[in-house]
């Protein structure tokens, strides 16, 4: 390989690395700092380094080299939250997802939230989308598009929240919307003691293949509804097991697809 081609290849690789860093940190406050750092590096460091090399100012060149190296590691420490968010976005990239096994949709967070709400007899209704889309119901709710977390779910269903009477819709491992209105079942044979949440859970599973979790406001019991049937008085262990199975089913569909 000629010196020209080698130099061109090195410049191209450096460009790809810098471009990748900018894309990685896009939308964070670290982006502007990194831009300034690169400009400072190109305009000052390379210029001064060239002068120190030509004039054989080795001590000055040594200090500049170590200064920029130390400042680079300092930036990594200062912008640790931005780098962490960038890694999260990288892991959520569909291309990366083809090579990295999905960790599911946060079933443990759902279980922890349901346990908390059940112990305090706070009503809750969660619909987990499967193959049949819940787009119509998501559009009728309040868009959230957030990762699943116990704190967020608890705050949504707290009695002081304006969204507590509706359902939370989960799509592709994220909370897509809250305050969603679900269709009530017209089945005359269901238990007359069922309230609106349970009727809505059954109604949705009559029209879709969603799995719906209900926490009763009256007695704090947990129910799982799917395929037009409902399983009452579910334990936390049973709920955890069913959601783990659902995660496995979801991952298998993605791998097959």
N, C-alpha and C positions, 0 to 999 in steps of 0.2 A: 504494500500500500504506500502510495506516494505521500510526501509530507503535506501536500495540499489537501488530499482526500482525508488524511488523518485529522488535520486541523478542522476541516469542515464537519467531520463526524463529531468531534469533540464539542464544537460550537452548537451543533444540532442537539446533542444530548443535554448540554447545559440549558438550552432554550426549553426543551421538553420538561426538565426538572423545575425550572422557574415557573413555567406555565402551569404545571401540575400543582405547585404550591399555591399559586394565585387562585386556581379553581378550587382547591381544597379548602382555602380560607375565605372564599367568596361570601360576602354578606356579614362578616364579622369585623369587629374593630381592629383585629390584628392585620386585616388586609392592607389598610393604609400604612401601617407601620412597616410591614414587609416591603411594600412598594418603595417607601422612603429609604429603607435599608439597602435595597438593591440599587437604587439610584446613587446613594452615597458610595456603595461599593464600586460601582462602575466608574463614576466620575472622579472620585477622590482616591480610593484605594489603588485601583489599577494605574491611575496616573502617577501617584506618588511611588508606588512600587516600581514602576518603570524607571522613574528618575533615580530612586535609590539603587536600583540594579545597575544602571548605566554609570552612576557616580560611585558605585561600590560603597554605599552607606549601609553596611550590613546590619549594624545595631538598630538603626531606624527601621529598616525593613523587618527585622525580627520583632520589634515592638508592635508595628502595625499588624503583622500577621497574627500575633497572639491577641491583640486587642479585638480584631474582628472575630476571631474564633470564640473568645470569651463572650462577646456581645451576642453572638448567635445562640449560644447555650442559655444566656440570660433571657433572650426572647422566648425560648421554649418554656422556661419556668414562668415568666410573666403571663404568657398567653396560653397557659395550660387549659383553662376552660374552653377557649376557642378551638384549640387543637382537639380536645375531647369531643366537642360538638361536630367537628369536621370528620372525626373517625366514625361517629354515629351515622352521619350522612353517607359516608363511604360504605358502611355496612348495609345501609338501606338501599343502595344502588341496585337496580334490577340485574345489571351485568355481573356485579360481584355476587349477588344472591344465587347465581347459577353454580358458583363454585364453593360457596359457603353454606353449610346446612343451617336452615332457619331454626331459630330458638323458640318459635311459636309466637303466640299473641299475648303473653303475659298472664297465663292462667292463674299463677300463684297470687298475683295482684288482685285478680277478680275474687279468688277464694278468700283472701284476707279481708277484702272489702265486704263481701257477703257475710262473713262471720261477724264482723264488727256491727253491721247493720242489723243482723238477726238478733244479736244479743241485746240490742237497744230497741227492738221492735220498730225499726224504721223501714217503711215500705220501699221496695226497689224492683225495677223491671229492666232486664238486660237482654237484648236480642243479638245473637252472634250470627252474622251472615255466613252462609256456606256456598253452595253452587248457585242457588237462585238468588238473584240480587235483591237488595232491600232499598234500591234507589228511590222509589216513590215515597217511602216512609222517612228516609234520611233527608230528602229535600223538604219535607214538611216540618222537620225539626230545626233546631239551632245548630249550625255547623260548628264543630270543635276541631276536628282533625288533630288529635293529640295522642301521644303514647298512653297506654293503659297504666294507671297508677291508683293505688288504694286511696290516697288522699283526694284525688280528683273525683273518683266515683262516690266517695262518702260525702263530699261537699255538694255534688250534684243532687243526691237523694236526701240531703238534710231538709227538714221541714221548712227551713227558712229560705230555701232556694226556690226561685220561680220555676225551675225545671223539674222539681221533684216528682210531679204527678205524671210526667211523660216517661217514655222509655229511652234508654241509652242504646244506640246502635253501634255495633262493633264490626268494622270491615277491614280485612287484610291486616289484622293485628293492631289496629288503632281505633280509638274512640272517634267515630265519624261524626256523630251528632247526638244531641240530648234533647229531651222534651219532645220526642217523636210520638205521634199518635198511631196506635196500632188498631187493626180491625177487631171488633168484638165478635166472638163466636155466636152463631145462631142455633147451635146444637141444643135442643130442648132436654137432652138427657144428662147434661152435666150437673154436677152437684150444685144445689141451690145455694149452698153456703159460699160459693166462690164469689169474690168481689170483682171489681173492674179490672184489676191487674191480671188476675188469673184468667178471666174471660178474654182479655186482650192477648195474653200469651198463647192460649189455645187457638184463638182466631188467626194469629199470624202463622202458626204452624199448620193450619189448615190450608193456607195459601202458598206457603214457602217451605223450604227444608231447613229453616233457621232453628237453632237451639236457643231456647229462651229460659232465663233464670228469673224466678220470682221470690221475693222476700215478703212475707205477709206482715202487714202493719198491725193486724189484730193480735197475732200470737207469736210472731217472729220466726215462723217456720220457713224453710227453704223448699222450693219446688223446682223441678226441671221439666220443661215441656218441649216435646218434639214429636213430629209426625202425628199431630192431632191428639196426642195422649199426654197425660200429665202424671208425673211421679211426685207424690207429696211427702213431706217430712223427711227430706233428704239430709243426711248428715254431711258435715264438712268433708269427711273422708270420701264419701261417695261423690260429692260435687267435684273434689279435686281429681278423683280418678276419671270421671266422665270428661272433664275439660282436658286432661292429659291425653285421653283417647282421641278427643276432637283435634288436638294439636297434631297428633300423629297422623290422623286421617288427612288433615290439611297439608302436611308436609309431603305425604305420599302423592297427593293430587298434583302438587307443584313439581315433584320430581318426575312424575309420569308425563306431565305437560311439557 
